[in-house]
Amino acid sequence: QNLLNLNAKLIYLSHVIDHWYLEEHIKSQEESDAWYDSAKGFGARIRVEKNEYSNTPITTFEVKRLVSPHDHSYCIESEIKVSSVEEMDRVLRNMNLRQCLLIDKQREIYELDGYKICIDDIKDFGCGIEIEYKVKDLNEEVKKGVTNMAHKLGLKDNEKYEKTITREAMKKLAKF
C-alpha cells in the first residue's frame, strides 16, 4: 500500500521458478555460506519466468557473486537467455554443479524514483522485498540511497534480512 501511496508504478507481474545450483562438494548450509561469503563462490541459477502480461515464459541463466566478502547487500550479476532448463542443467552438471534449491514465487515489480522494488511471495516460505538500484560503480551514496528508499517504504532496519531472502529461503527449502 505504501508503494501505491507514493505513486510507485507497477511495471511487471510474473510467476518465477528458480533452480539454484552449488558445487557438488557442498553438503550443508554452512559450507554453502562459507563458499559464497568468500566472494570467490557464486550463485548459479536457471530461471523460468512467465510474464503475467504476455504469458510468455523466458528461460535464463544467471551467475551472482558478492562485490565484497560477507556483504550480501551488493552483488555483481551476469545473465544470458538459454533454450531450456534441461539443456542448461546438463551443462551445469558437467561442471560438477548440482541443483540444491527450487524456489517458486509470484513477483511484483514497482518503479519509484529510479529504484526497482521487487515483492516476492515464495511458496512454502513467505514474502520479501528487494530494492535495486543499478549502477556501474558501487559507492556509499548508492548504499545510503537504498537504505533511504527502504525507510521511505516504511521498512525498518530490523526488518532487513541478514543476507538475502534467497539465502533465508535456502535455509528452509534447500536439499543438500
Secondary structure, 3 states (H helix, E strand, C coil): CHHHHCCCEEEEEEEEEEEEEEECCCCCHHHHHHHHHCCCCCEEEEEEEEECCCCCEEEEEEEEEECCCCCCCCEEEEEEECCCHHHHHHHHHHCCEEEEEEEEEEEEEEEECCEEEEEEEECCCEEEEEEECCCCCCCHHHHHHHHHHHHHCCCCHHHCCCCCHHHHHHHHHCCC
